[in-house]
Amino acid sequence: MEFLRPASLAGALAAKAANPGAVPIAGGTDVMVELNFDHRRPESLLDLGRVPELHEHGTDGGRIRIGAAVSYSRIITELGTQLPGLAMAARTVGSPQIRNRGSVGGNLGAASPAGDSHPALLAADAEVEIASVRGTRIVAVKDFYTGVKRNVLEPDELITGVLLAPATGPQQFSKIGTRNAMVIAVAAFGLALHPEQRRVGTGIGSAAPTPRRAFEAEEFLAGELDWESPRAVTDSVKRRFGDLVAAAAAPIDDVRGSAAYRRHALSVMARRTLTWAWTEYCGGSAKCA
């Protein structure tokens, strides 16, 4: 197996163009597992650990740009205030060691339906920055996933970053697994309130062939919330929101849970995250719980 180790983004893109079958590796939290279990045996690995541009975050036109290799730990400690939903999701990833190595870029590259960052990225309307020697393009995260562990990347392209607007309203993330830590999600849900647009964002994980949004649920809830004079959300609205989120999923039965359980879990998580987020929007007032 050939090991390619560029020291710059230009070098990485040139190496990927010359070796389209090369598998990118940064933290290695997904790739090394596949290699160790002989699920993948590529002709070459493209080590991105020495590419500084992928390990930086900053601002880009009012949005936050997170380099593809910025670790979950850094997202939690350095961007948690600006991107609370993504930071919540990052805290549920693996162990401290995995959070120190794994990244959102790796999560997107793997494109697993159960990736923990996907629901938060979807709810926040994130965009994926993709580059090659041919140029750079931006893809909305909702359009990035094309199937189970498949995405829109061309053979010569690399994920270089993720773009998100700083949160202007409460964000929440919830995940159910077979135990409390170091577990693949049975189902996950992300919620973001966008008060300036009177809009709601959602993200469903581990309950469909790809991560996805619950568009009908978003439209329903946005029309029911009293954005100007916040008041309690009725139980009937919460239940309807939960039902619409569950209906947007397309889960399967597997060793971690049944399709029926996943739909039920999504409904419960949708109601709970709505309660938490709306209470925060009301300034913690009990009248909005």
Salt bridges, closest charged atoms under 4 A:
GLU34 OE1 - ARG40 NE 3.09
ASP38 OD1 - ARG41 NH2 3.06
ASP47 OD2 - ARG5 NE 3.13
GLU78 OE1 - HIS57 NE2 2.67
GLU78 OE2 - ARG74 NE 3.14
ASP116 OD2 - LYS175 NZ 3.12
ASP125 OD2 - ARG199 NH2 2.44
ASP125 OD1 - ARG213 NH1 3.10
GLU127 OE1 - ARG63 NH1 2.18
GLU129 OE2 - ARG65 NH2 2.74
ASP143 OD2 - LYS142 NZ 3.35
ASP156 OD2 - ARG134 NE 2.82
GLU157 OE2 - ARG134 NH2 3.76
GLU157 OE1 - ARG137 NH2 2.81
GLU218 OE1 - ARG213 NH2 2.72
ASP226 OD2 - ARG231 NE 3.32
GLU228 OE2 - ARG198 NH2 2.20
ASP254 OD2 - ARG256 NH2 3.57
ASP254 OD1 - ARG262 NH2 3.06
